[in-house]
Amino acid sequence: MVIIAVGLLGVLLILLGAATQDGLLLGAAVVLLLGSAFAGVGLYMLQPNQAAVLTFFGDYRGTDRSPGLRWTNPLYRRRKISLRVRNFNTTTSKVNDANGNPIQVAAVVVWQVVDTGRAAFEVDDFVDYVFIQAEAAVRHMARSYPYDSFEDDHDDIVTLIGEVDEVNDSLAVELQERLGAAGVSVLEARLTDLSYAPEIAEAMLRRQQAAAVVAARRKIVEGAVWMVRDAVTQLEQGATDEDAIPLDPDRRATFAANLMTVIASDAPTSPVVNVGTLAR
């Protein structure tokens, strides 16, 4: 309002000086108009979650974070930086995991500028810096872990597909270490695309299926052994002595083998009834 008032006063003095041919009024009018124009250059506007980095002939003088119509020294150079939360998806990259298997991986990164001075002066372009470093971090993370573990005695191994939360946390920590130099805070980082490369996807799927079948058969065999042992014990002990059915070693072995076949078989079994005796 002051700048507008000074400018209007300058225009009024020009009119009066021209009417009265008064050089002093004209000179004062020119000074007022030049002063209002110079001061008007210092006006700028900030939106919510926006900041202005102020420099004076190359010297950093601070950051203005107050939204609205603002004024500063007209000689200050102002660079506006958004403080809003941003996110982007990295491109799907083909890399080798810790076991050397080619996989495809991509991630989403949520980030925000928290230090405008570093974002403006520590790196050339902080947006490109974030994109490039995120791609590098995702690739490095994928090389640090195996995609999956097929060994039962390696349950403590962290895998990309098994321990998703731990892998995402590791990615976020590495990203923060890389992007801290640019004044960027990583709010979230998580994998969005994770799969074997097409050239080995079919073979690895068969391997996963085979591992699942082996694990299932192991459970079935363990259960069958327990059931056979319990059945033999109940037959030999019985509820009473009269109900007990003693089995010699040959009969016990035959009974256990037949019962294991029935329980552990994939297909329905066809029993063969022995009408004779097993006694020698």
C-alpha positions as CSV (number, residue, x, y, z in Angstrom):
1,M,0.0,0.0,0.0
2,V,2.9,2.3,0.8
3,I,4.5,1.6,-2.6
4,I,1.2,2.3,-4.4
5,A,0.7,5.5,-2.5
6,V,4.2,6.7,-3.3
7,G,3.7,5.9,-7.0
8,L,0.4,7.8,-7.1
9,L,2.0,10.7,-5.3
10,G,4.7,10.7,-8.0
11,V,2.1,10.8,-10.8
12,L,0.3,13.7,-9.0
13,L,3.5,15.7,-8.7
14,I,4.3,15.1,-12.4
15,L,0.9,16.5,-13.3
16,L,1.4,19.5,-11.0
17,G,4.9,20.1,-12.2
18,A,3.8,20.0,-15.8
19,A,1.0,22.4,-15.1
20,T,3.1,24.9,-13.2
21,Q,6.3,24.3,-15.1
22,D,8.0,23.7,-11.8
23,G,11.3,21.7,-12.2
24,L,11.5,20.9,-8.5
25,L,8.2,19.1,-8.5
26,L,9.1,17.2,-11.6
27,G,12.4,16.1,-10.1
28,A,10.7,15.0,-6.9
29,A,8.1,13.1,-9.0
30,V,10.8,11.3,-10.9
31,V,12.5,10.3,-7.6
32,L,9.2,9.0,-6.1
33,L,8.3,7.0,-9.2
34,L,11.8,5.4,-9.4
35,G,11.7,4.7,-5.7
36,S,8.3,3.1,-5.8
37,A,9.3,1.0,-8.9
38,F,12.5,-0.1,-7.2
39,A,10.7,-1.1,-4.0
40,G,8.0,-2.9,-6.0
41,V,10.6,-5.3,-7.3
42,G,11.0,-6.6,-3.8
43,L,7.4,-7.9,-3.7
44,Y,6.8,-11.6,-4.2
45,M,4.2,-14.2,-3.2
46,L,4.5,-17.6,-1.5
47,Q,1.9,-20.3,-1.5
48,P,1.4,-22.7,1.4
49,N,4.2,-25.3,1.7
50,Q,6.5,-23.1,-0.4
51,A,9.7,-21.4,0.5
52,A,11.9,-18.7,-1.0
53,V,15.7,-19.0,-0.8
54,L,17.2,-15.5,-0.6
55,T,20.7,-14.6,-1.8
56,F,22.5,-11.3,-2.0
57,F,25.1,-11.2,-4.7
58,G,25.8,-14.9,-4.2
59,D,25.7,-14.8,-0.4
60,Y,23.0,-17.0,1.2
61,R,20.8,-14.8,3.5
62,G,18.2,-17.3,4.6
63,T,14.9,-18.8,3.6
64,D,11.4,-17.3,3.8
65,R,8.7,-19.9,4.6
66,S,5.8,-17.6,5.4
67,P,3.0,-17.8,2.9
68,G,1.3,-14.8,1.4
69,L,2.4,-11.5,-0.1
70,R,6.0,-10.9,1.0
71,W,8.6,-8.1,0.6
72,T,12.4,-8.2,0.8
73,N,15.4,-6.2,-0.3
74,P,14.9,-5.7,-4.0
75,L,18.5,-6.6,-4.5
76,Y,17.9,-10.0,-3.1
77,R,17.6,-12.9,-5.5
78,R,14.7,-15.2,-4.8
79,R,14.4,-18.9,-5.7
80,K,11.2,-20.6,-4.8
81,I,11.3,-24.3,-3.7
82,S,8.3,-26.5,-3.0
83,L,8.1,-28.0,0.5
84,R,5.2,-30.3,-0.4
85,V,5.4,-34.1,-0.1
86,R,6.3,-35.7,-3.4
87,N,6.5,-39.3,-4.6
88,F,7.5,-41.1,-7.8
89,N,8.0,-44.7,-9.0
90,T,11.5,-45.7,-10.1
91,T,11.8,-47.4,-13.5
92,T,11.7,-51.2,-13.5
93,S,15.3,-52.3,-13.5
94,K,16.8,-55.6,-14.3
95,V,19.6,-56.6,-11.8
96,N,21.1,-59.7,-10.3
97,D,20.2,-60.6,-6.7
98,A,22.7,-61.8,-4.1
99,N,22.6,-65.3,-5.7
100,G,23.3,-64.0,-9.2
101,N,19.7,-64.6,-10.4
102,P,18.4,-61.8,-12.8
103,I,15.3,-60.1,-11.3
104,Q,13.2,-57.1,-12.1
105,V,12.6,-54.6,-9.3
106,A,11.0,-51.1,-8.9
107,A,10.1,-49.0,-5.9
108,V,8.0,-46.0,-4.9
109,V,9.8,-43.2,-3.0
110,V,8.0,-40.6,-0.9
111,W,10.2,-37.5,-0.1
112,Q,10.1,-33.9,1.0
113,V,12.6,-31.0,1.1
114,V,13.4,-30.1,4.7
115,D,16.6,-28.1,4.2
116,T,16.2,-25.5,1.5
117,G,19.7,-24.3,1.7
118,R,21.2,-27.7,0.9
119,A,18.6,-28.4,-1.8
120,A,19.5,-25.1,-3.5
121,F,23.3,-25.1,-3.2
122,E,24.7,-28.5,-2.3
123,V,23.5,-30.2,-5.5
124,D,23.1,-28.9,-9.0
125,D,19.4,-30.0,-9.4
126,F,17.9,-31.7,-6.3
127,V,15.0,-33.2,-8.2
128,D,17.2,-35.0,-10.7
129,Y,19.5,-35.9,-7.8
130,V,16.7,-37.6,-6.0
131,F,15.6,-39.6,-9.0
132,I,19.1,-40.8,-9.9
133,Q,20.1,-41.7,-6.3
134,A,16.8,-43.6,-5.8
135,E,17.5,-45.7,-8.9
136,A,21.0,-46.4,-7.6
137,A,19.7,-47.3,-4.1
138,V,17.1,-49.7,-5.5
139,R,19.7,-51.5,-7.6
140,H,22.1,-51.7,-4.7
141,M,19.4,-53.1,-2.4
142,A,18.4,-55.7,-4.9
143,R,22.0,-56.9,-5.2
144,S,22.3,-57.2,-1.4
145,Y,19.6,-59.8,-0.8
146,P,18.6,-63.0,-2.5
147,Y,15.2,-63.1,-4.1
148,D,14.2,-66.2,-2.3
149,S,15.8,-69.0,-0.2
150,F,15.1,-72.7,-1.0
151,E,17.1,-74.1,1.8
152,D,15.4,-75.1,5.0
153,D,18.5,-74.6,7.1
154,H,18.8,-70.9,6.1
155,D,15.6,-69.6,7.7
156,D,17.6,-66.6,9.1
157,I,18.5,-65.3,5.6
158,V,16.7,-62.1,4.7
159,T,15.1,-62.4,1.3
160,L,13.4,-59.9,-1.0
161,I,10.2,-61.7,-1.2
162,G,10.1,-63.1,2.4
163,E,11.0,-60.2,4.6
164,V,9.3,-57.3,2.8
165,D,9.2,-54.9,5.7
166,E,12.8,-55.3,6.6
167,V,13.9,-54.9,3.0
168,N,11.8,-51.7,2.7
169,D,13.3,-50.3,5.9
170,S,16.8,-51.0,4.6
171,L,16.0,-49.2,1.4
172,A,14.6,-46.2,3.2
173,V,17.7,-46.0,5.4
174,E,20.1,-46.2,2.4
175,L,18.0,-43.5,0.5
176,Q,18.2,-41.2,3.5
177,E,22.0,-41.5,3.7
178,R,22.2,-40.7,0.0
179,L,19.7,-37.8,-0.1
180,G,20.6,-36.1,3.1
181,A,23.2,-34.1,1.2
182,A,20.4,-32.5,-0.8
183,G,18.4,-31.6,2.3
184,V,15.7,-34.2,1.5
185,S,13.9,-36.3,4.0
186,V,12.7,-39.8,2.9
187,L,9.2,-40.4,4.3
188,E,8.7,-43.8,2.8
189,A,10.3,-46.3,0.4
190,R,8.8,-49.6,-0.6
191,L,9.1,-52.1,-3.4
192,T,6.2,-52.1,-5.9
193,D,7.5,-54.5,-8.5
194,L,9.5,-57.6,-7.8
195,S,9.8,-60.7,-10.0
196,Y,12.3,-62.9,-11.8
197,A,13.5,-61.9,-15.2
198,P,11.5,-63.4,-18.0
199,E,14.3,-65.7,-19.2
200,I,14.4,-67.6,-15.9
201,A,10.9,-67.0,-14.6
202,E,9.6,-70.4,-15.8
203,A,12.5,-72.3,-14.4
204,M,12.4,-70.6,-11.0
205,L,8.6,-71.2,-10.9
206,R,9.2,-74.9,-11.3
207,R,11.9,-74.8,-8.6
208,Q,9.5,-73.1,-6.3
209,Q,6.8,-75.6,-7.0
210,A,9.2,-78.5,-6.4
211,A,10.3,-76.9,-3.1
212,A,6.7,-76.6,-2.1
213,V,6.0,-80.2,-3.0
214,V,9.0,-81.4,-1.0
215,A,8.0,-79.4,2.0
216,A,4.4,-80.7,1.8
217,R,5.6,-84.3,1.4
218,R,7.9,-83.9,4.4
219,K,4.9,-82.7,6.5
220,I,2.8,-85.7,5.3
221,V,5.6,-88.2,6.1
222,E,6.1,-86.6,9.6
223,G,2.4,-86.9,10.3
224,A,2.2,-90.4,8.9
225,V,5.1,-91.6,11.1
226,W,3.4,-90.2,14.2
227,M,0.1,-91.8,13.2
228,V,1.6,-95.2,12.6
229,R,3.6,-95.1,15.8
230,D,0.4,-94.2,17.7
231,A,-1.6,-96.9,16.0
232,V,0.9,-99.6,16.7
233,T,1.1,-98.5,20.4
234,Q,-2.7,-98.6,20.8
235,L,-3.0,-102.0,19.2
236,E,-0.4,-103.5,21.4
237,Q,-1.6,-101.9,24.6
238,G,-5.3,-101.8,24.1
239,A,-7.9,-100.5,26.6
240,T,-7.5,-103.7,28.6
241,D,-5.3,-106.7,28.5
242,E,-7.9,-108.7,26.6
243,D,-8.1,-106.0,23.9
244,A,-4.3,-105.9,23.4
245,I,-3.1,-107.3,20.1
246,P,0.6,-108.3,20.5
247,L,2.6,-108.0,17.3
248,D,5.9,-109.7,16.6
249,P,8.6,-107.7,14.7
250,D,7.5,-109.0,11.3
251,R,3.8,-108.2,11.8
252,R,4.7,-104.8,13.3
253,A,6.9,-104.0,10.2
254,T,4.2,-105.2,7.8
255,F,1.5,-103.2,9.6
256,A,3.6,-100.1,9.7
257,A,4.5,-100.4,6.0
258,N,0.9,-100.9,4.9
259,L,-0.4,-98.0,7.0
260,M,2.4,-95.7,5.8
261,T,1.5,-96.5,2.2
262,V,-2.2,-95.7,2.8
263,I,-1.5,-92.4,4.6
264,A,1.4,-91.1,2.5
265,S,0.2,-92.1,-0.9
266,D,-0.9,-89.5,-3.4
267,A,-3.5,-91.7,-5.0
268,P,-6.2,-93.8,-3.3
269,T,-4.8,-97.2,-2.4
270,S,-6.4,-100.6,-3.2
271,P,-6.1,-102.9,-0.2
272,V,-5.3,-106.5,-0.6
273,V,-7.0,-108.8,1.9
274,N,-4.8,-111.6,3.2
275,V,-7.1,-114.5,4.0
276,G,-4.3,-116.6,5.2
277,T,-2.0,-116.2,8.2
278,L,1.3,-114.3,8.6
279,A,2.6,-116.8,11.1
280,R,5.4,-119.0,9.9
